Amino acid sequence: MKKNILGLIVLVALMFSACAQQKKTTASKVVTTKKENNNSITFLAMERTPCFGSCPAYRLELYSDGLVKFKSWSGTEHEGEYEKKFDAAKIKALYRKFEAHRVDTCAEAYENVIPDLPGLNFYFTYDGKEKQVMNAYFGPGYFKELANETDSFSKVDATWTKTADKK
């Protein structure tokens, strides 16, 4: 009889400690989820580097207030430095696409296995920290999609203001 009572006490103690552990885990998951939702990109730049041929080489900087800067040094119709104000909501929508892919967790560089291929580099400020992803072309496939969407802001025309020439 004493063994049954002792076994029952141990069983009840284990059940209570298991419940206490579960509550603690659940609480930490809630905190983690809230922290992840607070992370956000506040600046994004994309750079396409030259190749041995005539590949366009330029840098796009997209600011959260809607300002976009385009700096081209070769292979584009409009070389030099230009800027234009876009709708800030469109820039932030692009930021959210980068955030959805958790680019903050990507490697800082991927090995370039084709030397002549132009580089694709991203620079961004995520949750107040600067991050870069070099040779993104060789990283996760979604970088190509994100690069194409970022390129939609690079169509320089008469609505852009030329700010300076690169020398």
C-alpha positions in Angstrom: 0.0 0.0 0.0 2.8 2.4 0.9 4.4 1.7 -2.5 1.2 2.6 -4.3 0.8 5.9 -2.4 4.5 6.7 -3.0 4.1 5.9 -6.7 0.9 8.1 -6.9 2.7 11.0 -5.3 5.7 10.7 -7.7 3.3 10.5 -10.7 1.3 13.6 -9.5 4.6 15.5 -9.0 5.8 14.6 -12.5 2.5 15.7 -14.0 2.7 19.1 -12.3 6.3 19.6 -13.3 5.4 18.7 -16.9 2.6 21.2 -16.9 4.9 23.8 -15.5 7.5 23.1 -18.2 4.8 23.4 -20.9 3.6 26.8 -19.7 7.1 28.1 -19.6 7.8 26.9 -23.2 4.5 28.4 -24.4 5.3 31.7 -22.8 8.8 31.8 -24.4 7.2 31.1 -27.8 4.9 34.0 -27.5 7.9 36.3 -26.7 9.9 35.0 -29.7 7.0 35.5 -32.0 6.5 39.1 -30.9 10.3 39.8 -31.3 10.2 38.3 -34.9 7.3 40.6 -35.8 9.2 43.6 -34.6 12.1 42.9 -37.0 12.1 45.0 -40.1 14.2 46.3 -43.0 14.7 50.0 -43.0 17.2 50.3 -45.9 18.0 48.1 -48.9 20.6 48.3 -51.7 21.2 46.0 -54.6 24.4 46.0 -56.6 25.0 44.2 -59.9 28.7 44.0 -60.7 30.3 44.0 -64.1 31.4 40.9 -66.1 34.1 40.4 -68.7 31.5 41.4 -71.4 29.0 44.2 -71.5 26.9 43.4 -68.4 25.2 46.4 -66.8 26.9 47.4 -63.5 24.9 49.6 -61.1 23.8 50.0 -57.6 20.2 50.7 -56.4 19.6 52.2 -53.0 16.0 52.1 -51.7 15.1 54.2 -48.7 12.1 53.7 -46.5 10.8 57.3 -47.3 10.5 56.3 -51.0 13.8 57.8 -52.2 15.6 55.6 -54.7 19.1 56.3 -55.9 20.5 54.7 -59.0 24.3 54.7 -59.6 25.5 53.2 -62.8 29.1 52.9 -64.0 28.9 50.8 -67.1 26.6 48.9 -69.5 23.4 51.0 -68.9 21.7 53.6 -71.0 21.9 56.1 -68.2 25.3 56.2 -66.6 26.0 58.4 -63.6 23.9 59.0 -60.5 20.1 59.6 -60.5 17.4 59.7 -57.9 13.6 59.7 -57.8 11.0 59.6 -55.2 8.6 56.6 -55.3 5.6 55.8 -53.2 7.1 54.8 -49.8 4.4 52.0 -49.5 5.9 50.3 -52.6 9.4 50.4 -51.1 8.1 49.0 -47.8 6.2 46.3 -49.7 9.4 45.2 -51.3 11.1 45.3 -47.8 8.4 42.9 -46.5 9.1 40.4 -49.3 12.8 40.3 -48.2 11.7 40.0 -44.6 9.3 37.1 -45.5 12.3 35.2 -46.9 14.2 35.9 -43.6 17.2 37.2 -45.6 18.7 38.2 -42.2 19.5 34.5 -41.7 21.3 34.0 -45.0 25.1 33.6 -45.4 27.0 36.8 -45.9 28.6 35.4 -49.0 28.1 32.5 -51.4 30.9 31.0 -53.4 31.0 32.3 -57.0 31.6 29.2 -59.2 31.5 31.0 -62.5 34.1 33.8 -62.6 32.6 35.7 -65.6 29.1 35.9 -64.2 28.2 39.4 -62.9 27.8 39.6 -59.2 24.5 40.2 -57.4 25.0 41.7 -53.9 22.4 42.9 -51.4 23.0 45.3 -48.5 20.3 46.1 -46.0 19.7 47.3 -42.5 17.6 44.7 -40.6 16.4 45.3 -37.1 19.0 48.1 -36.8 21.9 46.0 -37.9 23.7 46.2 -41.2 23.9 43.0 -43.2 25.2 42.0 -46.6 24.7 39.1 -48.9 27.5 38.8 -51.5 27.2 36.6 -54.7 23.5 36.2 -54.0 23.1 34.6 -57.4 24.6 31.4 -56.0 22.5 31.6 -52.8 18.8 30.6 -52.3 16.7 30.8 -55.5 14.4 33.5 -54.2 17.3 36.0 -54.5 16.8 36.0 -58.3 13.1 36.8 -57.8 13.8 39.5 -55.3 16.5 41.0 -57.6 14.0 41.2 -60.4 11.5 43.0 -58.2 14.2 45.3 -57.0 15.1 46.1 -60.6 11.6 47.4 -61.2 12.8 50.5 -59.5 15.8 51.0 -61.8 14.0 52.1 -65.0 15.7 55.6 -65.3 13.8 58.0 -67.6 13.0 61.7 -67.8 11.2 61.6 -64.4 14.5 61.0 -62.6 16.9 63.7 -61.5 20.6 63.4 -62.4 22.5 64.2 -59.3 26.2 63.6 -60.2 28.5 61.9 -62.6 30.7 59.0 -61.4 34.3 59.6 -62.3 
